């Protein structure tokens, strides 16, 4: 699925648009929180959530939990989570509740490890905002290692698919790469027949057995406990081209050095000349008051000295 990603570093925010939704992420690094606004395109309906996160540096890991979740719709606002607590009693009052909805929400409020390359634009941005945990050098090293790991994993998948005795192939579609049988008329007929069958008979059909075989094949490749594990997750395989391209853009992006304003310096020679000229000028002015009370002359000299320090600075900048 094609999507557009806009990063606003000055505002610590990311906007991701696809054909169905617009997702806005606001980051608060000092609090380790994200505020998310998910809106369905051409619809008023909005989902808002606040997520807490924590980062581990060795190995680099990311965990999250939801502390607030609510929905805006025509007619009101509906809260599901507040202060990290599922509002179970309120949810049960509704006319219709999806099966396992409450259990699903309860999992969201518990710290859970998230796959960094699942929602890679957001997760990598989080990691980049915490140099106190992951230094810039370590962050770049992690990105570079991830590119190599994903490329190596994809190569291993391709090799194992070629060796498969069932004739599996790698297909590329709107949702990335996938592993399946050759796409032909026979395949389409089997698929149609499968969905026409009662649910309890589908597993024993030809197409049902194919589904089971591919499911087990994928598990053998992408399960870390498998002896055939290729070193990457199924998500990383499916979106490998997009992920590698995105990471490379991050690596190519160079940090702009902070420019410090340097105050112009006055050379010692210029400073001496300016001071001498001011002294002669002001001495001439004082000479007009030689017949005045000595105390008054003392006061005038102090005032002149103060004026010299100010005027000298102005003249110094003027002659630069």
N, C-alpha and C positions, 0 to 999 in steps of 0.2 A: 504494500500500500504506500503510495506516494505521500510524503508529508513535507511541510516547510517548517524549519526551525529558525527562530530569531532569538539571539542572545543579547540582552541589554545589561552589560556589565555595570554601567553607572547606576542602574536601578536594582541590581542583583535579581534579575528576573529572566525567565525564558518563556516564550510563547511557541507552542507547537500546534500547527494546523494540519488536519487531514480532511478527507472528503466528508467525514461525518461530524467531527467535533473540533472545538478550539480549546486547548488546554493551556492555562496560564499558571506558572509556578513563580511564587515570590519566596526568596530565600532570606533567612535571618541567621547568618553564621554565628553571631555572638550567642544566640539562644539555641542554636542547633535545631531549627525548626523550618518547615516549609508550609506555606499556605497555597492550596491548590484550588483553582476554579475550573471546573469542567463544564462546558456548555455545548449543547447539541446545536449544530448549525441551523439557522433559521427557526429557532425555537426559543422560548423564554426560559425553559427549564434549565436550572443550574445546580450542579453538585459542588459543595464547598467542603474542604477538609483541611485540618491542620495536622501535620505529621512531625513527630520528633525523631531524630536520628542520632546514632553514635557510630564513631569510626574506630576501627582497630588498624594499627599500622604494620603488624608483623604476625601473620600475613595481612595484607590489606583487605579489610572486610567492612561491610556496611549493614547496620541493623536499624529497623524502623518500627514505630508503633503509631497508631492513630489516637489522637487525644480529642479531636472534635470532628464531627461529620453531620452535615445537614443539607437539606435540599430546598431550593426556592422554586416555587411554581405559582401559577396563576391562582391566587386565593390564599396564599400563606407560606409558612416555613415549617419544615418537618425535621426535627432533630432525631438522630439515631444514637449519637455518641456525644457526651459532654464530660470534660475533665478526665478523659480516658476511661469512662464508664459507659457500658452499653445500657441504654434506657429501655430495658426489657419490658417493664410494665406499660410504657407508652406504646411500644411497638405492638404489643398484644391487643391493644384497643382498636387497632385498625381493622377495617373490613376484610382486607386481603393481605396476607403475609406470605412471601415466598418460602417454600420448604427449606429448612436449615438456615434461614436468614439470620436468626439470632446467634446460632453457633458460628456462623461465618464472621459476624461482627465481633464476637468474643475473641476470635483469633487475631483480628486486626489490632486490638488494644494491648496485645502481648508483644514484647520485643521479639522480632523475627528477622533472621538473616535474609537479605534480599540479593538476588543475582545482579551484580553490578552492570552487566551488559544486557539486562532485561529492559530497563528503561535508561539506556546508556547516556543519553544527552543530559538527563537530570542528575543521575548518579555520579557521572564524571565531573559535572559542575560542582557538586557538593565536595568531592575530594579536593578539587582545585582551590576551594575556598578555606582550606584549613592547613596552611603551611606550618602551623605550630604542631600538627600531628604528622602530616606527610610533607616533607620538604619539597620544593620545586624540582630538585634533581631526582628525588625518589619518585615523584609523580610522573615525570617524563620517562623514567626507567620502567615504571609500571605500564605506561602506555605502549612503549616500544616492545616490552616483553609480551604484552597482550596481542599485538599484531602478529608476532612470530608464532605464538601459541595457537592462535586461531587459524593462521595459514597452514601450519603443520597439521592441525586437527582435521581441517577440510581435506587436505591431501590424503590423510589416512582413511577418511570416510570414502573418498572416491576409489581408493585402491580396494577396500573391502567390498564395496558395491560391485565392482568389476568381477570380483572373485565369487560373488553369490551365484548359487546354482539355480535360483528361481527366476533369474533374468531381471532383477530389480534395476531401476535406473534413477538418476537424479534429475528431478524436474525443477524448473525455475518459473515461478508465477508471481502474482501480485503480492503474495505474502512471503516471498523469499524462496529458498530451496527446500525441497522435500524429497523423500525417497518413496518410490512407488513402482508399480508394474508399467510396462509400455502402454501408452495411450492409444487404443485402437477400438474398433467397433465391438469386438467381443467383450472388451472391458466395460464399455458403456452398457451393453445389454445385461451383463452380470450385475452391475450397479443398480440398474432399474429393477431387476428381478429381486434383488436384496431388499430394497425399500418397500416393495409390494408385499413381502412376506410378513406374517405376524411376528411380533418382536421375539417370541420364544423360539422361533425356528430360524432366525437369521444367523446365529453363530455356526450352525451346521451347513450353511449354504457355501457354495464355492467362493463367493465374494466375502462372506464372513470369515472363512479360513484365511483368505488373503489378508484381511484386516488384522487378524490375530498374528500372522507371521510377520508382517511389517512392524507391528507394535513390539513384538519380542526382538526383532532385528534392531530397531531403534534403541531399545533399552540396553541391548548388549554394547552398543556404541557409546551411548551418552550417560550411562550409569557409572558413577565413580567406583562402585564396588565390583564392576564387571571386569573380567580378565581381558576383554576386548576394548576397554575404554580408550577413546581416542584423544582424551585430554581437553575436550571442550564440551559445553552443554548443547542440548538440542536448540535452544534459543540462539546461541552463538553460531551454530551451523546454519540455521535458517536465514539469519540476517548478517552473515559473515561479510558479504561485500559492502553493505551499508556501514557496518561497524568499523571495518578496516579503513574505509574512506573517511569516515568521521574522525577517527583517532588520528589519521595522518594530517588532517586539517588542523587539529589541535597542536600537533607537534610542529607543524609549519608556521603556526602563529607565534611570532616573536614578541616578547615583552617589550613594550615601549619604555625606555629609560625615563625616570623622573627627572625633569629639568629643574635645576635649582637656580633661583635668581641670585646672581652675584653682584654685590654692590660694587660700583666702580671705585677703584683705588686711586688716590692721588699720590703721585711720586713725591719723594722727599724733596727734590729740587723745586718742584712747583709749589709745594707746601711752604718751603722756606721763603721763596720769592713773594708769595701772596702775603705771608705773615709780615715780612719786612715792609712791604708797601702799606699794609694796613697800619703798622706801628708808626711809620713816618706821617701818614695822613692824620691819624688820631693824635699824635704828639703835637702837630701843628694846631689842631683844634684846641688842645689843652693849653697851649701857649697863650691863647686869648684870655685865659682865666688866672694868669700868674699872680695878679694882685688881689685875688679873692682869698677868703679865709682858708687856711691850710686844711681844715677838716672837710670843707666843701670840695677842695681839689681831690682829697682822698676818695670821697664818694664818687666823684666824676670818673676817676681812674678805674674804680671797680666796675662801674657801669660800662665804661669803654672796653674793658677786658672781656666782660660778658658778651658785649655786642660783637667783638672781634671773633669770638668762638663761633657765633652763629653766622655772621656775614662771611667769615672765612670758608665755612662749609659750602655756602651757596656759590661763592666765587669759584671754589675748587671744582664743583660740578659743572659750572658754566664753561670753564676753560678746558674741561676734559674733551 
